[in-house]
Amino acid sequence: MSDRSEVLFLGGRSGVGKSSVAVELHVQLSDAGVRHCVIEGDNLDLAHPPPWEHRLAERNLAAMWANYRDLGYRRMIYTNTVSVRYVAELTAAMGDDPRVTAVLLTSSDATARERLARREIGTALQRHVERSDAAARALDASAAPSVHRIPTDGRTVSELAAEVLALTGWHRYHRGMPHY
């Protein structure tokens, strides 16, 4: 394998399954002995007031990725609602011209609402539903044509992870082959 990094950006509305798919990808890649890391982008600038004007998410990604690169990692799974809209900024933060696969996970409003209702137990459910609906429309309208769109309705996490993994080509690094 070359020294060039590879990154998978998983984006999509709240309740679409980004984190679940990322965890399943982690399990499948780990089982295959494929070296990788997973970064939940939503946590890179989770603060109040939001520090977006300081590009904190990109700064934290740059620091984290530098640490992973120093340890020999070349594959990253990065989840964030809007990651597929900011591919150029995020890859610039990585600083090493990675090969990019961008995937927008999609779902119907009903599916997203059902999933959010299972995980949101406080007063924030309605706010999450409204933000999720708005994000779905904005992402659909603004994601580049090169972004792969994968519907999640009625599909298992393992099916989705397998489809995403096929897009990356990382499955070719199975046991018996290099696991860089």
N, C-alpha and C positions, 0 to 999 in steps of 0.2 A: 504494500500500500504506500501511496505517496505521503508526504508530510502535510499535504493540504487538508485542512479541516473540512468537516461536513456538518451542516446544521439543518435540523428539521424545526420549522416554525409551525406550531399548532395554534390556530386562532379560532375564535367563534364566540357566540353569545354565551352568557351565563346559563348553565344548565344543559349545555350541548354535549358535555362529556370530555372536555379537554384534559382535565386532570386524570380522569379514569383511564382514558386512552394512553396517556403518558405513562401511567403506572403499569399498564398492561404491556406497553412497548418495552419498558424497563425489564419486566419479568421475562418476556420472550427473548430479548437481546442477552440478558444475563444467562438464561438457560442455554443459549447458543454460544456463550463465551465471548460475546462481542463487547469490547471496551467502549463505554459511553458514559455520559452524565445527563442528568435531568435537572433543568432549572425552571422553577415556577416564577415566571416573570412578574406576576401580580404582586409578589412579595418584595421585589427589588426597590419599590418606591412607595410602599404602603405606609403612609404617614398622614398626619393632619396638622396643619393644612398641607394639601398635596404639593410636593416639591417639583412638579413637572417642569417649571421654568428653569430649573437647575440641571435638567437632564440626568437626574439621579439614577434612573433605571439603567441608562446606557453606561454611566460611570461604574455602577455596581456590577453590571454584566462584564465590563472590561476587566475589572479586578478579579472577579470569579473565574472568567475564562482564562486569564493569564495564569492563575493558580492551577487550573485543570491542565492547561497546555504544558506547564512545567512538569507535571506528573505524567505526561505522555498521552493524554486524552486527545482524540481528534474528532470525535462525534458528540454532538450535543442535541438534545431534545429540549426545545424552549417553548413553554406554553405561556400564552398571554392573550387575553380577549382580542386585542387589536394588533398582535404581532405581525400578521400578514399585511397590514397597511404600512408598516415601518421596517420593512426588510432592509432597505439601504442603510438606515440609521443603525439598526441592530448589528448588521454585518460589519459596518464601519467600526462599531464599538469593539467587536471581536478582534479587529486589527490584523487579520491574517487571510483575507480573501477566501472565505469558505465556499464550498459547493453548497447551494441552497435548495432545499425542498420546502415549499410553503403550502400548507393545507388549511383550508377553512372548513371546519366541521359545521354542519348546518342541521337544523331541526325545525319542526313545525312549532308554532306558538304553544299549542296544546302540550306537546312533548316537553318543551322547556319548562312550562309551568308545572307540570307534574313532577319533574325532576327537582325543580327548585323547592316545591312544597315538601318534598321528602328531606331536604337538607337544611332549609331555613326554618328554625323553630321559634324565632322571636318576631318582633314587630316589623322587621325589615323585609318580610316576604313581598309585600306589594311593591315596595321600592325596587327590589331586585327584579321582579317580573316586568315592571315598566322599563327599567334600564336594559334588561335583556331583549325585550321587543324592539326598542329603539336601536340597540347595538346590532341586532340581526339585520335590520334594514340598511343601516349605514355601512356595515361590512359588505353586504351583498352588492351595494351600489359602488363601493370604492375599492374593493380588492381587485388587483390587477388580473387580467385574463390568464396570466401564467400561474396563478394560484389554483391549486387543485381544490375542488369543492366536493366534499363527501357528506351525504346525508346520513344522519345517525338514527333516525326514527326506525323503531322495530328491529334494530340490529344489536348484536351482543358486542361487548367491549373487545372480546378476542377477535371477532370478525373485523371490526373496525381497525384494530391494531395491525392485523395481518395485511389489510389493504394499504394502510399507511406505510407499513414496513416495505411492501413491494415497491411503492413509489420511491423510497430512498435508495433501494438497492443494497441496503445493509444486510439483508438476509443472505447474501452471497458469502458472507464471512461466517460460515457455520463451522462447527467443530471439524478439526482436521485441516482448516485453512488458517491463514494469519489472523490474529485477533487484536491487532494494534489498538 
